[in-house]
Amino acid sequence: MSAPSPAERFARAEAARAYPVTAAFADDQRFDLDPFQIAGCHALESGRSVLVAAPTGAGKTIVGEFAIHLAMREPSDKAFYTTPMKALSNQKFRELVDVYGPDDVGLLTGDTNINGNARVVVMTTEVLRNMLYAGSPALRDLRYVVMDEVHYLADRFRGAVWEEVIIHLPPAVRLVSLSATVSNAEEFGDWLDTVRGDTDVIVSETRPVPLEQHVLVRGDLLPLFDDRAGIATAQVNQELMRIRSFKGPTYENNRRAQAGRSAAMSGSRGRDGQHRRPHKGGQRPVRSANAQRIER
């Protein structure tokens, strides 16, 4: 990694002066924060809510952990971390206990109640919804709510729970919304801004572990894209285009092989006089609709 230029060092120094809590938090991490993580932390330090949309494994959870860090800096502030599943809640509970200790971290799920009056409580979203409707005293001094997997808002069965929580949280609570699959982040962010007040939208499409897409054709595993010139200029694999083409030799070979297998199957019967079930797969040629050019 090349050394930062004087201009980059100056920009970092200015950011550290403007956002000292973020700078100190970043220095305590075992890795350098990515730009989208820093932007999310800056939004929270400025007193705004934030929606972070980033691929799985990109590290968006660090923004939620920064919200907890902000709450723990004050003597009485609280932070809730919500997840859609008990397993995720249990995992996050163990992680936060390792950081802040068992006295300051609690867990509330449908069948578990551990230190529910702690300053940091991990819970399922349904538990928080019930607390809001019941007017639970645990909501006093609540300053931050992290909603992991917030795209569950679009779920036809459970989405109403997320919507109710977002709408009914006290106005003073800052909301940290995290998602890897929300497709309309800007539109969703506008709605959050209307419902919750100032909300920054942070979107990152960079994958720390690139995805590789392949197509299985006649037993051969072929890459869907030819990205030898770079992901940004990736084209559909020309071998797949030749298979698709009715004039390509590969297609003709496959077509003749398929016709031979179909004739053999149609003329063969089992001992009971019934047609044998054809083998699954390999019975249809690759259609043009299966190959799309995706700009990256």
N, C-alpha and C positions, 0 to 999 in steps of 0.2 A: 504494500500500500504506500503510495507516494505521500510525502509530507505535505500538510496543508499549506496553501499559499498565504502570503501576508493578508490578503483580502479575506480569506476564509477564517484566519485566526482572529481578525478584527470583528467579523460578523459573529463568531462564537462568543467573543468577549462581550459584545453588546447584548447578545441574547442572555448571557449569564447575568448581566447587570439588570436586565429587564425582568427576568424570570429566575430569581435566585433559588427558589424552592425546587424548580425543575432541574436546574443545574446541579444542585447538591444531590438530588435523587438519582440523576443520571450517573454521577460520579460513584455512587454506591453500588451500581449494578456491575455484574461480572462481564458485561458486554457493552458495546457502544449502541446507543439507541438509534433507531432508524428515524429518518425525517418525519414520517407520519406519526410515530410514537411521540416525538418531541412536540409536534403540532397539537396532538391531543392533550398532552400535559400542559402546554401553554394555555389552551382554552380553559382547562379546569382551574389553573392558577389565576386566570383572569376573572373567575367567577361565573363562567358560562357552562352550560351543559354541552355535551359532545356526542356525536354519532360517529363511530369508527367502523368502517367497512373495509375489511382486508381479508386476503385468502387465509385458509386454515394453515396454521403454523407460522404465520407472519409475525406474531407477537403482539396482537392487539390487546391481550389481557393485561399487558404492562400498564396501559392507560387506566384500567379499572383498579389496579394495585396502587397507582399513584393517587387516585381518589381516596383510597383507604389511608394512604400515607398522609394526605392532607387532613383527614379527620383526626388521626392520631396525634397530630401536632398540637391540637387544641385540647384543653383539659377535659371537656365534657362532650365533644362532638361524637356522633355515631355515624357508621356507614353500614349499609346492608348490601350484600352480594347475592343476587338471585340467579338461579339456574333453572332450566326446565325439567331436570331429572334428579332424582335422589343420588344416583351414583356420582354425578358431577358435583353436587353439593358436598358429598362426603369427601371427594378428592380435594376440592378447594378448601374445605375446612382444615384438612390435615396440612395443606400447604401454608395456610395463614397461621396456624398454631406454631409451625416451625419458625415463623418470622416474629410474631408478636406474643407468643406464649399462650398457654391454655386459659389464663385468667381473663384475657381481653377478647377472646374469640369464642363465639357460640355457633350452634347448629340447630336449625329448626326444619324438620321435614314432617311428612305425615305420620311417621312412627318414631321419630327421634326428637328429644328435647334436651339439648346440652347447653347450659349457661345462656339461656335465652335473653338475659338482660345485659349481656356483654356489649362493649362498644362496637365491636365488629361481629355481625351475625350473618352467617351464610344460610340461605333458605331457598326453598322452591318458590316460584312465583305465586302459586296458589296460596301459600302461607302468608305472603305479604298482602295479597288481596284481602284475605280474611282479617288481617290485622287492621287494615284501613277501614273496613266496614264496621269492625267492632270498636274502633277508637282506642286501640291498645295503648297503654301508657308507655310501651317500649318505643313508640314513635317520637317521644319527646327528645329533643336535641338531635334528631336525625338530620344530617346535612348532605349525605351522598347516597345514591342508590345506583348500583351497577347492575344492569340487566344484560346478562350474557345470553347469546343466541336470541337476540331480540326479533329476528325474523319469524319467530313463532307467532308474532302478531298476525300473520297471514294464515295461520292454521285455522281451518274451518271449525274445529272442535274446541281448541284451547285458546285461540287468538283473542277472544273477548277478555280473558284474564289479563293479558298483557295490556290491552287497551284500557281496562279499568284502572290498573295500577298507574299507568302513565297519566291518566286524566285526574285521578283522585289524590295523587301525592301532594303534600303541602307545597305551596309556591316556593318556599325557601329552599327546597331540596334540589340539589343539582343532580341531573340524570346522566349517567354514562351508559350509552347503548352500544353494544358490541355485536357484530354479525359478520359471518364469512360469506353469506349467500344472498343477502338482500340485493335485489337487482335494480331497484329504483331509489338509490340512496339519497339523491338530491331531492326527489319528491317527498320521500319519507322525512328527510331533514326539515323541509319546509313545514310539514305538518307538526313535527315536534317543536319547531320554533313558534308556531301559532299556539300550541297547547301549553308548552312549558316555558316559553320565553326564549331568551337568547340561546341559540344552539348552533354550534359549529359542526360542519360535516367534513369529516376527514376520510378520503377514499384512497386506498392503495391497491393496485392491481399486480404488484410485484410478488412473485412466488419465490420464497427462499429455496424450495425444492421444485424445479420445473416439472410440469406434467408431460408425460409422453403418451401420445395417442397412436394406437395401432389398429389395423384392420386384419382380421383373419380371413384369408381367401384360399380355398382349396387346400387347407392345411398349412399354408404359408402365412407367417405373421409379418405384415408389411407396415412400415411407418405411414401414418396418415399424411404427414407433412414432411417436406424436404426443407429443413431449416439449416442447411450447411452454410448458407449465406447470412444467418442470423434469424432470430425468432421474428423480428419485425418485418422481414421480407419473406417469410415462409410461404411456400406454394404447396398445393396439393401434390402428393407424390405422383410423378408421371407414370410410374408403373401401374398405379391404380387407374389412371386415365386411360392407359392402353387396354387394361382389362375391361373397362367400361365400354370402350369403342367397339362397334360392330365390325370394324375393319382391322382391328389389331389381331396379330397372330395368337397372342395369349388367350384372347377371348374365344377365338375359333377352336383352339385346342380344348378349352374348358367346355365350350358348347357341345362339341362332339363327345367328350367324355361323359357329360351329363346326359346326353341323348342315349348313349349306350347303356348307362346305368338305369335310366328310366325304362328302356325297352326290356331290359333283363328283369326288372322288378315287375313290370306289368304282365310278363309272360310266365312268371313263376308263381306257383301255388304251394301251400303247405300240404301236409298229409291229410288235413281235415278238409281240403278243397277250398280253403279261404285264401285270399290274397295275403301275402306277408306284409307286415307293416314296413313301409320304407324307412330307411335310415334318416335320422334327423339331420338337418343342415345340408348345405351344398346343393339345394334343389332349385335355387333361384339365382339368376345372374345378378351381378351388382348393378343397381339402377343408378341413373344420374343423380337422383335425389339424395343418394347416400353420400355423395361427395360434394362438399361445399367449400368455398373459399372463405376463410375467416381472416379478417385483417387483424393484426396484432400490433 
